[in-house]
Structures are given as C-alpha cells and as structure tokens.
Amino acid sequence: MVRPEDVKRYIQDGLDCTHVEVAGDGQHFEAIIVSAAFAGKSKVAQHQIVYKALGDRMREEIHALSMQTLTPEQWAER
C-alpha cells in the first residue's frame, strides 16, 4: 500500500518544491504543493505538472489525488 510519505517523496523527486504536505488512506490522497514552477500557469497546467512528476504512479499506485497548488508567493500570503 502506498503511504502519504511515499506520495510526498514521489512529488519531491519529480518537481522542485518548496513545501509539500500529503495526507491519505493508501488510495485517496490530498496534497498541498508549493513550487515556483506554478508561476503564471493555470490551475489545470499546475496540476498537469504534478501529474507529470508522478508519471505512471497515478495509474498504477495512486487511485485519486486532490491537490492544492500554490506558488511560494501565494503560500506566503496564507
């Protein structure tokens, strides 16, 4: 079973992030991801960046991923 820590590591390995939080039950996960790579991109494009970082794991290991994507500036404003 995939653990939240695994998903966090997968994201960090594939994307330069300043902050990542992941919670979940082994199939369904929620993540907060902060990366400068999201600057100037739509939410759809930001999510595609994360899906690309996860690669085939989205089909094989992770059943569902709900995510909040933020730039470092947006994260600092929270």
MMTF fields as JSON, N, C-alpha, C and O atoms, coordinates in Angstrom:
{
  "mmtfVersion": "1.0.0",
  "mmtfProducer": "UNKNOWN",
  "numBonds": 311,
  "numAtoms": 312,
  "numGroups": 78,
  "numChains": 1,
  "numModels": 1,
  "chainsPerModel": [1],
  "groupsPerChain": [78],
  "chainIdList": ["A"],
  "bondAtomList": [4, 2, 8, 6, 12, 10, 16, 14, 20, 18, 24, 22, 28, 26, 32, 30, 36, 34, 40, 38, 44, 42, 48, 46, 52, 50, 56, 54, 60, 58, 64, 62, 68, 66, 72, 70, 76, 74, 80, 78, 84, 82, 88, 86, 92, 90, 96, 94, 100, 98, 104, 102, 108, 106, 112, 110, 116, 114, 120, 118, 124, 122, 128, 126, 132, 130, 136, 134, 140, 138, 144, 142, 148, 146, 152, 150, 156, 154, 160, 158, 164, 162, 168, 166, 172, 170, 176, 174, 180, 178, 184, 182, 188, 186, 192, 190, 196, 194, 200, 198, 204, 202, 208, 206, 212, 210, 216, 214, 220, 218, 224, 222, 228, 226, 232, 230, 236, 234, 240, 238, 244, 242, 248, 246, 252, 250, 256, 254, 260, 258, 264, 262, 268, 266, 272, 270, 276, 274, 280, 278, 284, 282, 288, 286, 292, 290, 296, 294, 300, 298, 304, 302, 308, 306],
  "bondOrderList": [1, 1, 1, 1, 1, 1, 1, 1, 1, 1, 1, 1, 1, 1, 1, 1, 1, 1, 1, 1, 1, 1, 1, 1, 1, 1, 1, 1, 1, 1, 1, 1, 1, 1, 1, 1, 1, 1, 1, 1, 1, 1, 1, 1, 1, 1, 1, 1, 1, 1, 1, 1, 1, 1, 1, 1, 1, 1, 1, 1, 1, 1, 1, 1, 1, 1, 1, 1, 1, 1, 1, 1, 1, 1, 1, 1, 1],
  "groupList": [{"groupName": "MET", "atomNameList": ["N", "CA", "C", "O"], "elementList": ["N", "C", "C", "O"], "formalChargeList": [0, 0, 0, 0], "bondAtomList": [1, 0, 2, 1, 3, 2], "bondOrderList": [1, 1, 2], "singleLetterCode": "M", "chemCompType": "L-PEPTIDE LINKING"}, {"groupName": "VAL", "atomNameList": ["N", "CA", "C", "O"], "elementList": ["N", "C", "C", "O"], "formalChargeList": [0, 0, 0, 0], "bondAtomList": [1, 0, 2, 1, 3, 2], "bondOrderList": [1, 1, 2], "singleLetterCode": "V", "chemCompType": "L-PEPTIDE LINKING"}, {"groupName": "ARG", "atomNameList": ["N", "CA", "C", "O"], "elementList": ["N", "C", "C", "O"], "formalChargeList": [0, 0, 0, 0], "bondAtomList": [1, 0, 2, 1, 3, 2], "bondOrderList": [1, 1, 2], "singleLetterCode": "R", "chemCompType": "L-PEPTIDE LINKING"}, {"groupName": "PRO", "atomNameList": ["N", "CA", "C", "O"], "elementList": ["N", "C", "C", "O"], "formalChargeList": [0, 0, 0, 0], "bondAtomList": [1, 0, 2, 1, 3, 2], "bondOrderList": [1, 1, 2], "singleLetterCode": "P", "chemCompType": "L-PEPTIDE LINKING"}, {"groupName": "GLU", "atomNameList": ["N", "CA", "C", "O"], "elementList": ["N", "C", "C", "O"], "formalChargeList": [0, 0, 0, 0], "bondAtomList": [1, 0, 2, 1, 3, 2], "bondOrderList": [1, 1, 2], "singleLetterCode": "E", "chemCompType": "L-PEPTIDE LINKING"}, {"groupName": "ASP", "atomNameList": ["N", "CA", "C", "O"], "elementList": ["N", "C", "C", "O"], "formalChargeList": [0, 0, 0, 0], "bondAtomList": [1, 0, 2, 1, 3, 2], "bondOrderList": [1, 1, 2], "singleLetterCode": "D", "chemCompType": "L-PEPTIDE LINKING"}, {"groupName": "LYS", "atomNameList": ["N", "CA", "C", "O"], "elementList": ["N", "C", "C", "O"], "formalChargeList": [0, 0, 0, 0], "bondAtomList": [1, 0, 2, 1, 3, 2], "bondOrderList": [1, 1, 2], "singleLetterCode": "K", "chemCompType": "L-PEPTIDE LINKING"}, {"groupName": "TYR", "atomNameList": ["N", "CA", "C", "O"], "elementList": ["N", "C", "C", "O"], "formalChargeList": [0, 0, 0, 0], "bondAtomList": [1, 0, 2, 1, 3, 2], "bondOrderList": [1, 1, 2], "singleLetterCode": "Y", "chemCompType": "L-PEPTIDE LINKING"}, {"groupName": "ILE", "atomNameList": ["N", "CA", "C", "O"], "elementList": ["N", "C", "C", "O"], "formalChargeList": [0, 0, 0, 0], "bondAtomList": [1, 0, 2, 1, 3, 2], "bondOrderList": [1, 1, 2], "singleLetterCode": "I", "chemCompType": "L-PEPTIDE LINKING"}, {"groupName": "GLN", "atomNameList": ["N", "CA", "C", "O"], "elementList": ["N", "C", "C", "O"], "formalChargeList": [0, 0, 0, 0], "bondAtomList": [1, 0, 2, 1, 3, 2], "bondOrderList": [1, 1, 2], "singleLetterCode": "Q", "chemCompType": "L-PEPTIDE LINKING"}, {"groupName": "GLY", "atomNameList": ["N", "CA", "C", "O"], "elementList": ["N", "C", "C", "O"], "formalChargeList": [0, 0, 0, 0], "bondAtomList": [1, 0, 2, 1, 3, 2], "bondOrderList": [1, 1, 2], "singleLetterCode": "G", "chemCompType": "PEPTIDE LINKING"}, {"groupName": "LEU", "atomNameList": ["N", "CA", "C", "O"], "elementList": ["N", "C", "C", "O"], "formalChargeList": [0, 0, 0, 0], "bondAtomList": [1, 0, 2, 1, 3, 2], "bondOrderList": [1, 1, 2], "singleLetterCode": "L", "chemCompType": "L-PEPTIDE LINKING"}, {"groupName": "CYS", "atomNameList": ["N", "CA", "C", "O"], "elementList": ["N", "C", "C", "O"], "formalChargeList": [0, 0, 0, 0], "bondAtomList": [1, 0, 2, 1, 3, 2], "bondOrderList": [1, 1, 2], "singleLetterCode": "C", "chemCompType": "L-PEPTIDE LINKING"}, {"groupName": "THR", "atomNameList": ["N", "CA", "C", "O"], "elementList": ["N", "C", "C", "O"], "formalChargeList": [0, 0, 0, 0], "bondAtomList": [1, 0, 2, 1, 3, 2], "bondOrderList": [1, 1, 2], "singleLetterCode": "T", "chemCompType": "L-PEPTIDE LINKING"}, {"groupName": "HIS", "atomNameList": ["N", "CA", "C", "O"], "elementList": ["N", "C", "C", "O"], "formalChargeList": [0, 0, 0, 0], "bondAtomList": [1, 0, 2, 1, 3, 2], "bondOrderList": [1, 1, 2], "singleLetterCode": "H", "chemCompType": "L-PEPTIDE LINKING"}, {"groupName": "ALA", "atomNameList": ["N", "CA", "C", "O"], "elementList": ["N", "C", "C", "O"], "formalChargeList": [0, 0, 0, 0], "bondAtomList": [1, 0, 2, 1, 3, 2], "bondOrderList": [1, 1, 2], "singleLetterCode": "A", "chemCompType": "L-PEPTIDE LINKING"}, {"groupName": "PHE", "atomNameList": ["N", "CA", "C", "O"], "elementList": ["N", "C", "C", "O"], "formalChargeList": [0, 0, 0, 0], "bondAtomList": [1, 0, 2, 1, 3, 2], "bondOrderList": [1, 1, 2], "singleLetterCode": "F", "chemCompType": "L-PEPTIDE LINKING"}, {"groupName": "SER", "atomNameList": ["N", "CA", "C", "O"], "elementList": ["N", "C", "C", "O"], "formalChargeList": [0, 0, 0, 0], "bondAtomList": [1, 0, 2, 1, 3, 2], "bondOrderList": [1, 1, 2], "singleLetterCode": "S", "chemCompType": "L-PEPTIDE LINKING"}, {"groupName": "TRP", "atomNameList": ["N", "CA", "C", "O"], "elementList": ["N", "C", "C", "O"], "formalChargeList": [0, 0, 0, 0], "bondAtomList": [1, 0, 2, 1, 3, 2], "bondOrderList": [1, 1, 2], "singleLetterCode": "W", "chemCompType": "L-PEPTIDE LINKING"}],
  "groupTypeList": [0, 1, 2, 3, 4, 5, 1, 6, 2, 7, 8, 9, 5, 10, 11, 5, 12, 13, 14, 1, 4, 1, 15, 10, 5, 10, 9, 14, 16, 4, 15, 8, 8, 1, 17, 15, 15, 16, 15, 10, 6, 17, 6, 1, 15, 9, 14, 9, 8, 1, 7, 6, 15, 11, 10, 5, 2, 0, 2, 4, 4, 8, 14, 15, 11, 17, 0, 9, 13, 11, 13, 3, 4, 9, 18, 15, 4, 2],
  "groupIdList": [1, 2, 3, 4, 5, 6, 7, 8, 9, 10, 11, 12, 13, 14, 15, 16, 17, 18, 19, 20, 21, 22, 23, 24, 25, 26, 27, 28, 29, 30, 31, 32, 33, 34, 35, 36, 37, 38, 39, 40, 41, 42, 43, 44, 45, 46, 47, 48, 49, 50, 51, 52, 53, 54, 55, 56, 57, 58, 59, 60, 61, 62, 63, 64, 65, 66, 67, 68, 69, 70, 71, 72, 73, 74, 75, 76, 77, 78],
  "secStructList": [7, 7, 7, 2, 2, 2, 2, 2, 2, 2, 2, 2, 2, 2, 1, 7, 7, 1, 3, 3, 3, 3, 3, 3, 1, 1, 1, 3, 3, 3, 3, 3, 3, 3, 7, 4, 4, 4, 6, 6, 7, 7, 2, 2, 2, 2, 2, 2, 2, 2, 2, 2, 2, 2, 6, 6, 2, 2, 2, 2, 6, 7, 1, 3, 3, 3, 3, 3, 3, 3, 7, 2, 2, 2, 2, 2, 2, 7],
  "xCoordList": [0.844, 0.0, 0.89, 1.911, 0.486, 1.221, 0.868, -0.302, 1.879, 1.688, 1.787, 2.388, 1.199, 1.327, 2.785, 3.1, 3.676, 5.095, 5.676, 6.533, 5.185, 5.644, 5.228, 6.033, 3.97, 3.458, 4.224, 4.57, 4.486, 5.258, 6.634, 7.084, 7.292, 8.624, 8.556, 9.421, 7.545, 7.392, 7.285, 7.919, 6.473, 6.288, 7.601, 8.005, 8.268, 9.515, 10.622, 11.472, 10.615, 11.625, 11.429, 12.39, 10.178, 9.888, 9.649, 9.486, 9.625, 9.279, 10.025, 10.066, 10.606, 11.3, 10.246, 9.585, 10.095, 9.066, 9.707, 10.782, 9.038, 9.489, 8.707, 9.139, 7.537, 6.725, 5.786, 5.186, 5.664, 4.712, 4.126, 4.856, 2.801, 2.087, 1.193, 0.518, 1.175, 0.306, -0.352, 0.307, -1.653, -2.417, -3.222, -3.532, -3.563, -4.369, -4.478, -3.896, -5.252, -5.567, -4.948, -5.3, -4.045, -3.425, -3.877, -3.171, -5.035, -5.529, -5.935, -5.674, -6.567, -7.023, -6.13, -5.911, -5.618, -4.672, -5.071, -5.715, -4.668, -4.824, -3.442, -2.683, -3.113, -1.787, -1.851, -2.696, -0.929, -0.652, 0.763, 1.697, 0.915, 2.208, 2.559, 1.778, 3.741, 4.205, 5.449, 6.442, 5.384, 6.509, 6.527, 5.483, 7.726, 7.88, 7.503, 7.203, 7.515, 7.155, 5.701, 5.329, 4.882, 3.465, 3.212, 2.108, 4.196, 4.02, 3.543, 4.121, 2.48, 1.961, 1.175, 0.793, 0.929, 0.214, -1.187, -1.423, -2.106, -3.467, -3.449, -2.476, -4.52, -4.621, -4.519, -3.887, -5.132, -5.055, -3.605, -3.154, -2.88, -1.474, -0.631, 0.289, -0.941, -0.215, -0.426, 0.52, -1.661, -1.966, -1.295, -0.836, -1.238, -0.555, 0.929, 1.517, 1.535, 2.948, 3.118, 4.065, 2.195, 2.271, 2.041, 2.768, 1.038, 0.776, 1.993, 2.312, 2.666, 3.868, 4.965, 5.676, 5.095, 6.094, 5.797, 6.717, 4.51, 4.129, 4.189, 4.33, 4.083, 4.189, 3.175, 2.004, 3.631, 2.749, 2.187, 1.243, 2.748, 2.242, 0.78, 0.04, 0.363, -1.034, -1.975, -3.112, -1.531, -2.388, -2.225, -3.179, -1.02, -0.715, -0.832, -1.279, -0.441, -0.367, -1.347, -1.847, -1.62, -2.437, -3.799, -3.911, -4.83, -6.175, -6.732, -7.343, -6.518, -7.05, -6.152, -5.632, -5.982, -5.175, -5.89, -6.094, -6.265, -6.831, -5.69, -4.998, -5.488, -4.34, -4.665, -5.531, -3.93, -3.941, -2.528, -1.56, -2.413, -1.107, -0.959, -1.866, 0.204, 0.458, 1.88, 2.786, 2.067, 3.417, 3.945, 3.16, 5.256, 5.783, 5.166, 4.953, 4.88, 4.259, 2.851, 2.472, 2.076, 0.72, 0.771, -0.05, 1.726, 1.879, 2.207, 1.679, 3.065, 3.467, 2.301, 2.283, 1.322, 0.169, -0.879, -1.796, -0.767, -1.785, -1.743, -2.535],
  "yCoordList": [-1.182, 0.0, 1.246, 1.3, 2.221, 3.483, 4.346, 4.487, 4.908, 5.768, 7.237, 7.548, 8.138, 9.567, 10.001, 10.839, 9.435, 9.787, 9.414, 10.115, 8.278, 7.848, 8.848, 9.233, 9.265, 10.215, 11.53, 12.139, 11.963, 13.186, 13.059, 13.971, 11.943, 11.724, 11.678, 12.241, 11.017, 10.957, 12.366, 12.683, 13.207, 14.58, 15.346, 16.02, 15.243, 15.975, 15.495, 16.284, 14.211, 13.676, 14.18, 14.298, 14.475, 14.861, 16.335, 16.768, 17.119, 18.534, 19.32, 18.909, 20.436, 21.289, 22.023, 22.936, 21.62, 22.174, 22.851, 22.457, 23.871, 24.491, 23.97, 24.122, 23.346, 22.785, 21.742, 21.962, 20.602, 19.561, 18.932, 18.543, 18.838, 18.119, 17.105, 17.436, 15.882, 14.856, 14.081, 13.688, 13.868, 13.032, 12.059, 12.348, 10.904, 9.958, 8.611, 8.363, 7.74, 6.433, 5.26, 4.108, 5.532, 4.453, 4.406, 3.865, 4.959, 5.045, 6.464, 6.925, 7.151, 8.519, 9.456, 9.258, 10.48, 11.385, 12.836, 13.174, 13.686, 15.128, 15.736, 15.326, 16.705, 17.301, 18.818, 19.371, 19.471, 20.895, 20.946, 20.445, 21.557, 21.571, 23.015, 23.723, 23.44, 24.803, 24.724, 24.094, 25.373, 25.339, 26.596, 27.09, 27.099, 28.239, 27.853, 28.726, 26.564, 26.089, 26.418, 26.398, 26.717, 27.009, 28.466, 28.798, 29.321, 30.751, 30.992, 30.482, 31.778, 32.169, 31.087, 31.269, 29.961, 28.855, 28.714, 29.034, 28.235, 27.976, 26.797, 26.045, 26.64, 25.506, 24.181, 23.24, 24.108, 22.884, 22.585, 21.447, 23.599, 23.415, 23.049, 22.238, 23.642, 23.306, 21.849, 21.152, 21.395, 20.005, 19.056, 17.98, 19.442, 18.618, 18.476, 17.422, 19.522, 19.459, 18.396, 17.611, 18.378, 17.396, 15.989, 15.061, 15.824, 14.506, 14.01, 12.822, 14.919, 14.533, 14.074, 13.106, 14.773, 14.391, 12.998, 12.234, 12.673, 11.366, 10.262, 9.088, 10.631, 9.667, 8.537, 8.767, 7.321, 6.147, 5.797, 5.013, 6.362, 6.075, 6.498, 5.907, 7.521, 7.961, 6.879, 6.79, 6.071, 4.996, 3.71, 2.951, 3.47, 2.174, 2.138, 1.133, 3.205, 3.16, 4.088, 3.77, 5.24, 6.261, 6.288, 6.596, 5.964, 5.921, 7.329, 7.6, 8.219, 9.583, 10.557, 10.249, 11.732, 12.775, 14.105, 14.604, 14.663, 16.01, 16.928, 16.662, 17.995, 18.836, 20.319, 20.788, 21.026, 22.484, 22.886, 22.548, 23.599, 24.019, 25.524, 26.3, 25.911, 27.312, 27.692, 26.859, 28.955, 29.483, 29.827, 29.932, 30.001, 30.415, 31.724, 31.889, 32.643, 33.923, 33.701, 34.293, 32.844, 32.543, 31.85, 32.13, 30.959, 30.246, 31.236, 31.112, 32.202, 33.193, 34.079, 34.59, 34.268, 35.124, 34.432, 35.086, 33.137, 32.381, 32.656, 32.094],
  "zCoordList": [0.0, 0.0, 0.0, 0.686, -0.769, -0.866, 0.347, 0.703, 0.965, 2.13, 1.711, 0.683, 2.503, 2.185, 2.039, 1.194, 2.858, 2.768, 1.405, 0.867, 0.851, -0.468, -1.538, -2.385, -1.495, -2.479, -2.368, -3.381, -1.145, -0.934, -1.583, -2.277, -1.361, -1.939, -3.455, -4.125, -4.012, -5.474, -6.056, -7.062, -5.408, -5.895, -5.793, -6.74, -4.645, -4.448, -5.383, -5.794, -5.718, -6.63, -8.063, -8.823, -8.423, -9.798, -10.031, -11.171, -8.949, -9.069, -7.991, -6.831, -8.374, -7.415, -6.584, -7.078, -5.328, -4.45, -3.248, -2.796, -2.74, -1.503, -0.306, 0.837, -0.572, 0.509, -0.086, -1.138, 0.598, 0.189, 1.446, 2.357, 1.484, 2.541, 1.856, 0.881, 2.345, 1.774, 2.909, 3.871, 2.786, 3.712, 2.867, 1.712, 3.437, 2.676, 3.351, 4.407, 2.697, 3.274, 2.516, 2.772, 1.604, 0.838, -0.607, -1.459, -0.895, -2.274, -2.634, -3.745, -1.706, -1.92, -1.119, 0.076, -1.799, -1.159, -1.393, -2.385, -0.449, -0.56, -0.396, 0.482, -1.228, -1.17, -1.296, -1.998, -0.591, -0.779, -1.32, -0.694, -2.497, -3.174, -3.515, -4.15, -3.086, -3.329, -4.211, -3.846, -5.38, -6.308, -7.169, -7.597, -7.412, -8.319, -9.75, -10.565, -10.059, -11.403, -11.75, -12.924, -10.753, -10.983, -11.386, -11.819, -11.253, -11.52, -12.949, -13.909, -13.066, -14.371, -15.097, -16.253, -14.43, -15.079, -14.496, -13.331, -15.314, -14.844, -13.871, -13.818, -13.11, -12.187, -12.94, -12.46, -14.105, -14.904, -15.274, -15.15, -15.726, -16.098, -14.875, -14.976, -13.725, -12.499, -12.121, -11.754, -12.209, -11.872, -12.87, -12.487, -14.127, -15.126, -14.805, -15.047, -14.266, -13.858, -12.769, -12.802, -11.81, -10.724, -11.278, -10.924, -12.141, -12.738, -13.515, -13.484, -14.208, -14.958, -13.991, -14.262, -12.871, -11.87, -11.307, -11.012, -11.159, -10.626, -11.677, -11.337, -12.942, -14.036, -13.936, -13.633, -14.191, -14.211, -12.835, -12.735, -11.792, -10.445, -10.297, -9.511, -11.05, -10.987, -11.484, -11.02, -12.402, -12.917, -12.121, -11.95, -11.637, -11.041, -9.52, -8.967, -8.835, -7.377, -6.675, -5.596, -7.289, -6.639, -7.313, -8.499, -6.545, -7.119, -7.347, -8.38, -6.38, -6.511, -5.761, -4.688, -6.343, -5.719, -5.869, -6.975, -4.732, -4.691, -4.289, -3.306, -5.029, -4.703, -4.738, -5.477, -3.907, -3.904, -4.311, -3.629, -5.408, -5.91, -5.724, -6.026, -5.222, -4.918, -5.299, -5.266, -5.661, -5.844, -4.441, -3.499, -4.296, -2.991, -2.501, -1.3, -3.398, -3.02, -2.474, -1.464, -3.146, -2.675, -1.307, -0.434, -1.133, 0.13, 1.259, 2.364, 0.985, 1.989, 2.408, 3.528, 1.516, 1.802, 2.649, 3.146, 2.824, 3.588, 5.053, 5.809]
}
